[in-house]
Amino acid sequence: MASYREIQSAVRVEKFKIWLAWLCGGILMLIIAKGTEDIRIVSVITQVLLVVLGILSTIAAVSMTNRLNRKADAARRDVLGDV
């Protein structure tokens, strides 16, 4: 059976991966927006799509983090014997 410390470490690493991927995606979106700023209609379409994708990726990252928190809570209760 895994110890509480191992579970917390695994959850922390997974959260770091989720938010690092979110940050990298945001940086890529900024680079794409900057690259298309000289073409008017493409720039507008790109910016609208990137805002929508940014909102959706933020929602996904938050929900994945919340799911990890619930799993960590359940594992903590299991390891520590809480009811």
PATI-762036 format. One record per atom (N, C-alpha, C, O, CB): x, y, z; residue in one letter. Coordinates in pm, whole numbers, plus 32768, in hexadecimal, padded with zeros to 4 digits. Atoms other than C-alpha are relative to their C-alpha. Glycine has a CB too. Layout:
N
XYZA...
//
This chain:
83
80547F8A8000M800080008000M8059807D8000M80BE80818046M7FA08000807AM7FB27F85800AA8081815B7FA9A7FF08054807EA7F87805380BFA7FD580517F84A80097FA97F8BS80D2824E80BCS7FBF80847FD8S7FB480A47F62S808D8018803DS80407F7F8017Y8028839E80DFY805F805F7FB9Y803680AB7F61Y7FD0803D8084Y7F9C7FA9803ER816A84508080R80117FE27F6BR801F803E7F1AR80877FF08049R7FF38025808DE8188838C7F39E7F8880307FAFE7F97805E7F3EE800E7F687FF3E80797FD38044I802283DE7EDEI800480967FEBI7FE680C77F7EI7F827FD98050I7FF87F6E800CQ8053854F7F24Q8069802A7F99Q805280877F4CQ8021803E8088Q7F987FE18062S819585547E58S7FCE7FE77F72S7FE780377F18S807E7FAE801BS803480208085A80EB84AC7D31A7F9880677FD4A7F9880917F60A7FC37F727FFFA80667F9C8020V7FC7859E7D3FV804180867FE0V801980CA7F81V7F9C80108074V7FBB7F828018R80B186C87D55R804380027F77R803E80667F30R80698017806ER7FBE800A8083V817486517C23V7F9980097F90V7FAF804E7F2DV80507F7D7FF5V80687FFD8068E803586197B5AE7FC5808D7FF2E7FAC80BA7F83E7F917F9B8021E80327F778007K7FB287747BB5K8065805A7FBAK804080B07F6AK7FE28036808DK7F987FB28041F80FF88097B4CF7FFD7FE97F69F800A80487F1BF808A7FDD8039F800580208090K80E7875579FBK7F8780417FBEK7F9280767F4FK7FFB7F697FEBK807A7FC48037I7F8387CF79C4I801480957FE9I7FF880C97F7DI7F877FE8805DI7FF37F6F800BW7FD5893A7A09W8075802A7FA8W807280957F6DW800F803D8089W7F937FE3805DL811F892E794BL7FCF7FF47F70L7FF280467F1BL80787FA08018L803A800E8086A806388AE7819A7FA580767FE0A7FA480A77F6FA7FB27F7B7FF4A80577F8D8013W7F6489C57849W8053807C7FE0W803080C97F86W7FAA8018807DW7FAA7F8C8017L807A8AC9785AL80427FFA7F76L8046805F7F2FL806C8008806DL7FC1800F8085C812D8A407726C7F9B80197F91C7FBB80597F2DC803C7F737FF0C806A7FE58063G7FE48A427666G7FE180947FF6G7FCB80C87F89G7F827FB38024G80187F6F8001G7FAA8BAB76CDG806E804B7FB8G805380A97F6DG7FF38034808DG7F907FBF8045I81038C0F7657I7FF87FE77F6AI801080437F1BI80877FCC8038I8010801E808EL80CB8B5F750BL7F8F80527FC2L7F9B80837F51L7FE57F6A7FEBL806E7FAF8033M7F7F8C1274E3M802A80927FEEM800480D17F8CM7F887FF9805EM7FCE7F77800FL802A8D61751EL805C800E7F87L805680727F40L8049802C807FL7FA57FFE8073I81358D0F741BI7FAF7FFD7F7EI7FCE80467F1FI80627F888006I805380078078I802B8CB0731CI7FB680837FEAI7FAE80B47F79I7F9B7F8B800BI80467F80800CA7F648DED7364A805E806D7FD0A803880C07F7EA7FC080278085A7F9E7F9B802AK809C8EC0733EK80277FED7F6DK803D804E7F25K807D7FFA8059K7FD9801C8089G80F38E1371F7G7F9680247F99G7FB6803C7F25G80217F717FF2G806B7FE2805FT7FA08E5B715AT7FC9808D8011T7F6180AD7FD7T7F907F9C8010T80397F7B7FE5E7F718FC171D2E8000805E7F87E7FB580BF7F87E804C8040806FE7FFA7FA78074D7FC9905E7080D7F937FE37F99D7F7980377F43D80887FF67FBED80698025805EI7EB48FA86FC2I7F7C80138049I7F5A7FC780A3I80117F6C7FCCI80737FD47FB1R7D72904D7032R7F9A7F93801DR7F817F748092R7FBC806E7FB9R806D805F7FE5I7C638F467004I80347F818042I7FF27F49809AI7FB87FDC7F7DI7FC680777FC1V7D468E23705CV8020801D8092V800E7FC880E9V807F7FD27FB5V7FDE7FD97F78S7DB78EDF7191S7F857FFF805AS7F897FCF80CBS8042808A8002S807B7FFB7FB0V7C538F1A7209V7FCC7F73801BV7FA87F52808CV7F9380557FB7V802F808A7FF0I7BEB8DB271CCI805A7FB48060I80297F6B80B7I7FFA7FB87F77I7FA080457FAAT7D288D317271T7FEF802A8092T7FF17FD680EBT8090801C7FD2T800E7FD07F78Q7CFA8E0C73A2Q7F817FCC8042Q7F827FA680B7Q800180978003Q807E80337FC8V7B908DA373D1V800D7F6C8020V7FE57F41808CV7F8A80177F9DV7FEE808F7FE7L7BE98C3373ADL805D7FE88077L80437F8E80C8L80387FBC7F84L7FA280147F93L7D0E8C54749CL7FC580258087L7FE47FE680ECL807E80507FE8L80437FDD7F82V7C3B8D0175A4V7FA37F8F802BV7FA17F6880A0V7FAF80857FF1V805A806F7FE1V7B388BEC758EV80507F86802EV802E7F468091V7FA97FDC7F86V7FAC80717FD9L7C468AE07599L804480168086L80557FB780D4L806A7FE67F95L7FC37FE17F7FG7CEE8B9076BDG7F9F7FEA8073G7FC47FB480DBG803280908001G806580147F99I7BAD8B917783I7FE47F6B8014I7FDC7F3C8085I7F7D804A7FDCI801B80907FF5L7B698A237733L80757FB58040L805F7F5A8090L7FE37FC57F75L7F8D80457FC3S7CCB89B9778ES800C80218095S80377FCC80E3S808280267FB7S7FFF7FDC7F72T7CB38A7678D7T7F987FAF804CT7FB37F7C80B9T7FE780968012T806A80507FC1I7B6B89C9792AI802E7F6F800DI80187F308075I7F7D80087FAFI7FD1808B7FFCA7C07887878D2A806C7FEE806AA806A7F8C80B4A80367FD57F76A7F94800C7F9DA7D3D88B979A7A7FC98007808FA7FF57FBC80E6A806880707FEAA803B7FF37F7AV7C6D89257AD3V7FB27F818024V7FBB7F518094V7FA3807B8007V804D80797FE1S7B8687F87AB6S805C7F888017S80407F35806ES7F9C7FE07F8ES7FA1806E7FE8M7CAE87087A99M8042800F8088M80577FAB80CDM806A7FFD7F91M7FC47FE97F7DT7D4D87A87BCAT7F9D7FDC8070T7FC37F9E80D3T802C8093800ET806680237F9CN7C0787877C8CN7FEE7F6A800AN7FDE7F348078N7F7B80437FDEN800D80927FFFR7BEA861A7C24R80767FC18049R80647F628095R7FF77FCB7F70R7F8B80347FB9L7D4D85DB7C9DL7FF480178096L80187FC180E5L808080437FCBL80157FE47F71N7CF986827DE8N7FA07F9C803FN7FB77F6D80AFN7FCC808E8014N806080637FCBR7BCD859A7E14R80407F77800CR802A7F30806FR7F837FF97FA7R7FBC80827FFAK7CA084677DC1K80647FFD8073K80707F9980B9K80467FE27F7BK7F9E7FF97F93A7DAE84D97EB4A7FB97FF88087A7FEB7FB880E4A805380817FF7A804E80077F84D7CA7850B7FC2D7FD37F72801ED7FDC7F43808FD7F86805D7FF8D802D808A7FEDA7C1C83AF7F8CA80767FA58025A80697F4F807BA7FBA7FCB7F80A7F8A80517FE1A7D7983177F8FA8033801E808CA80607FC480D3A806E80197F99A7FD57FDB7F79R7DD183D880CAR7FA87FBD8068R7FD97F8880CBR7FFC80998012R805C80427FA3R7C9B83568178R801B7F698007R80147F2C8071R7F6F801A7FD7R7FE5808F8005D7CF181F68105D80827FDF804BD80867F7F8098D80087FD07F6ED7F7E801B7FC2V7E5D82098178V7FFB801A8097V80307FCB80E6V806D80577FC0V80037FDC7F72L7E1682B482C4L7F8E7FBC804CL7F887FC580C7L7FF38096800EL806B80497FBEG7CE181E5830AG7F8E80598030G7F4080308086G80377FB58074G806F7FA87FDDD7BF4830E8327D7F807FCD7FBFD7F837F867F5AD801C80937FD3D808180298037V7A8482D882EAV7FC180727FB7V7F5480647F81V7FA27FCF806CV
//
